[in-house]
């Protein structure tokens, strides 16, 4: 008996416009791949232009596969420093030029810092982490709201550090605690407008961030970025009148 090839399912987010920050590697790139497979039009950003170019090349290949399936999944890659109002303004000038509402914002850009007790933590390190993880989140979100409509979704990648305290990570903990407060406030403000806001609370995930936080961390016990991306897509596929407000995903081994 000749086996029939399985019929490819229709991508569930076909034609939606998604913007992912920090999309040149790790969790951001994994989410961008997953959204491309679901038919999204993509805007990907990052500070490392070389890494962003490589990500664009990879996502373009996914785009080519979709084009062969008669789907159009264009990719716009633009370097952006989320800490800079001017850089964010330039990015959203390009977004407005697309003349298409933004359906999905994935605030993923973030950094960590080497393990240091509060008494030994340099102020410039503190400022860089808070500026990226909290101020950058505000700038990106505020700019995005002008081009979002009812039915859109904002996902903020916060980490379980938004609710827990890890010694030696004061700036990271503080930035994530602040980002959770911002996210919860944003959700209540946008609820009447029909825009969903999701706090993504991740346990240890195997990304380059650990090169800074804990170089000797046991990577084999961590989740993969692809697992996170799968979880995010599932949340985005919920009906527009339904949401999850907080997604907590942990390695089965628990906190490392």
N, C-alpha and C positions, 0 to 999 in steps of 0.2 A: 504494500500500500504506500502510495506517495504521500509524504507528509506535507501538509499545507504550511506555508510560511505564515506566522502570526501577522495579522493586520495591524500596522502601526496605529496607535490611538492618536486622536487629534490633540495637539498641545492645548492645555487648559487655559493658558494665559496669552493666547495668540493676539498680537497687536497691542498689548499693554506696553506702556513706557515705564521702564525701571531705571533708577539711578542708584549705583552702589559706590560708596566711598571706600577707600582702601582696597580697591578691587584688583590690585596688581599682584596679589599673592594671598596665600592662606585662606581664611574663611571668606573674605570678600570675593576672591576669584572663584572659589567653589560655589558660592551663591550665584555669581554671574553665569557660570557654566549651567547650573541647574535652571536658571531663568531662561537662558537661551534655548535650552531643550524644550521648555514649555512655551516657546514662541514669542518671548518678550523682545521688544526693541530695547536696546541697552545703551546706557550712558555709564561709562566706567571711569573712575578717577583714582589718582594716587599722586604722591609726591615724587616717587622714583620713576623718572621718565623712561629709563631703559626697561625696567620691569613692567611698566605700563604698556610699552610697545610690544613686549613679548606676550603679555596677556591679550592685547588686541589681536595679535596674530593668531593666537590659539582660539579666541572667540570668533574670529573671522572664519576659521575652518569649520566651527560648528555652524556658523551662518551659511557657509557654502553647502553643507549637508542639508540644511533646512530648505535652501533654495531649490535643491534637487527634488525636494518633497513639495515644491510649489508653495513655500512659505517665505516670507520676507522678514529677516531678523537683522536689521542694520545695527552696527555697533559704532558708537561715538566714544572715542577715548580722548580725555582731556586732563592734563595735569592740573592739580588743584591742591593748594595748601589750605585745609579747612580752618586753620588758625587766622588766616588773612581775610579780612572783609573784602579787599579788592579782588583777591583770587576767587573768592566765592561769588562775588558780583559778576565777574567775567564769565564764570562757568554758567551762571543762570541766564546771562544774556544769550549764550548759545542755546540753552534749553528753550527760552522763549522764542528763539528763532525757528525752532522746530514746529511751532504753532500747533502743539499737541499737549494736552494736559499731562501732568506727571501722575501716574497711577501708583507707583511704588517707590518709596525712598528707603534705602537700607543704609542707615548710619552705622558704618562698620569701622571707619578709621579710628585707630587708637594706638597708644604706645604704653610701654611699661618703663621700669627703671631698675637698676641693680639694687639688690637687697641692702638697705641702709636703715639703721635706727634713726628716729626723728632727730636726735642730737647730731647725727653725722650726715644728714641729707642736705646737699647743696641747694640753696634757694633757686638757682637757675634750673636745676633738674625738676624741682617742685613746679615751677612756673611752666616749663615745657609740657609736662604731663597734664596739668590742669588745663592749660591752654588748648591742647589737642583733644583731650577726652571730654571736656565739659564745654569750654567756650566754642570749640569747633562744632560740637553737636548743636549748640544754640544757633550759630550762624547758618549752618546748612539747613536746619529745620525752618528757621524764620524765612529764608529765601525760598524754600520749597513750597511753603504754604500759599504763596502768591500764584502758584501754577498747579495747585491740586484742587480737586473737586470731590463732591460726595462719592463715596465708594472707594476712595484711595486708601492706602495703608502706609504707615510709617513703622519701620522696625528698627529699634535702637539696640545695638549689640553692647550689653552692659557688663557681663560677667557676674558670677556669684559674689564677686568682691563688692558688688553694690549693696549687699546685705550682710556680709561677713567681714571680719577684720583679720588680715594676715600680717603678722609682725614683719617689719622690714619693708613694707609696701605702703607707707603712709600716703604718698602722693597719689598712687594708683587707687588705693582704697577710697580716699577722699574724692577723687574725681568721679569714681563710679557711684559712690553714694550720692553725690550731687546730681549725677546724670539720672539716677533713678527718681529722685525728687522732681527733676525737670520733666521726666517722662510721665510720671503720674499726674502732674499738673496739666501737661499738654493733653493727655487723654481726656481729662474732664472738660477742658476747654473745647476740644474738637468733637466730643461726643454728639452734641446737638447738630453739628455740621455733617455727621455721617462719615467722618474720617477715622479709621481705626488706628490705634497706637499700641504697639506690642513691645514689651520689655523682654529682650532675649537674654536669659541668665544662664551662662554656660559655665560648666566645670572645666577641668583641664582638657584642652584641645591641642592636638599636635600641630603647632604653628611655630614660626620663627620668633614669636614673642618670647618664648622660653629661653632663647639665646641671651636675652637681657635679664629676665626675671630670675631664672634658675637654670643655668647651662647644663647641670648634671641631672635634671629632672628625668624621671623614668618615662620616656616617650611611649613605650610599649603599653602602658596602662591608660593612655589618654584616648579620647575620642578622635575621630578623623574629621577634617573640615567638611568632607562630603556628607557625613552623618548630620552635621549641623545644617548644611544646605538643604538636605531632604526634609528636615524638620521645619525649616522656614517656608519652603514651598507648600508643605501641607497646610500650614497656618494661612498662607495667602489664598489657598483654594477654598477656604470656608466661604459660605454664602455671605454676601455683603452685609446682611442684617445679623451676622454672627461674628464673634471674635474671641480670641484668647487674649487676655490682658498681660499675662506673664507666662513665658515658656522657660522652664527650668530643665536643663538637660545635663546629666552627669555621667561620668564613666561608671560602669557597674561596680568598679572597685572602690568608689567613693572619692572623697577629697584626698588628693595625693599628699 
